[in-house]
Amino acid sequence: MKDLRMIVLFGVVMTALLFTLQSGVWLSFLMMTLYTVLLSQSWNILGGFGGQLSFGHALFFGVGAYAQAIAQLQWGWNPWLAVPFAIAAGTVVAVLLGAVTFRYGLKGSYFALVTLAFAEVFRILAVSLPFTGAGVGLMVPLRQSLGNLQFASPRGYAALLLVFVMAALLVTAWLRYSRFGAWLQAVRDNENAARAVGVNPLRVKLVAIALSGAFMSAAGMCYVQMFQYIDAGIAFGSTISVEALVGVIVGGMGTLWGPVFGAAVLYTLGELTRNLFGELPGLSMVIYGAVLILIVMFLPRGITGAGASVRRMLGMDWKTRTAHGAQPTTSREEKARV
């Protein structure tokens, strides 16, 4: 399968970069790019392939982040043991949210607003409850060691993120070619028609939101280990949700590589504008927003959609030139022989 070969090649290239880059700046850049890609790919599973647009994906991110921090600080768990617990917690919350919303047929803007509302409810709870650190948040002690899942260099965190990004890419490729992926896309395109041919929309969407929540909570877990701190504003704020969905919109919804390209382009653009115009408060965000608007306006199918269109045009042009050029060449050859 071509996609599988490309995923393996992507993993090889990223691994080579991890071992060859020596600059802490470039390793941090690679780490944060992979983190942004994981956010986007998580949203793409539910929003791109499932057609369920979420404005509150930070809900799963925050649950995973807080579960990781609480397991370490409150219960004394080893961070490695807390990783599956954090992912499972985010997955369970995603399934519960899906069971409440999908069972009652919420979709489109209604589903988006409900996810946003649930994220806000969890933010208020995190600010109020003592075991979440209330408004202060939770700070993980700095104890750099492999056994404590803390690394002296961004290289270790980038490697951890690469594992989850590769897993998300493999799941996305599976959605493109598997029978379940066909069911999910059928539900996205026409839920009534899918039900008429024997597909169970509720079950299909629950699996999709569970996968999406699992990878989003994994991103939250990685955030806690990278920065050793989490609070309610970071965990359940709108910033995480926006980062997740914007990369998919720019790169191309419902595609394998769209979230990768979109997240990489947006993070690079954000860093460039901050470095070039950081002295002027707000200007970097204005430029970032303007470029984003232009991309959405002129590339409605995202970067990958535009690339596919260009390839089709070039392919059609090559075929046209070949078809028109074959006959004159033959005629000249025949004249030369005569």
Secondary structure as GFF3:
##gff-version 3
##sequence-region A 1 338
A	DSSP	alpha_helix	2	20	.	.	.	ID=ss1
A	DSSP	alpha_helix	24	43	.	.	.	ID=ss2
A	DSSP	pi_helix	44	49	.	.	.	ID=ss3
A	DSSP	alpha_helix	58	73	.	.	.	ID=ss4
A	DSSP	alpha_helix	79	103	.	.	.	ID=ss5
A	DSSP	alpha_helix	109	128	.	.	.	ID=ss6
A	DSSP	three_ten_helix	130	132	.	.	.	ID=ss7
A	DSSP	beta_strand	138	139	.	.	.	ID=ss8
A	DSSP	alpha_helix	154	177	.	.	.	ID=ss9
A	DSSP	alpha_helix	179	189	.	.	.	ID=ss10
A	DSSP	alpha_helix	191	196	.	.	.	ID=ss11
A	DSSP	alpha_helix	201	227	.	.	.	ID=ss12
A	DSSP	beta_strand	229	230	.	.	.	ID=ss13
A	DSSP	alpha_helix	232	236	.	.	.	ID=ss14
A	DSSP	alpha_helix	238	251	.	.	.	ID=ss15
A	DSSP	alpha_helix	258	277	.	.	.	ID=ss16
A	DSSP	alpha_helix	283	298	.	.	.	ID=ss17
A	DSSP	alpha_helix	302	337	.	.	.	ID=ss18
###
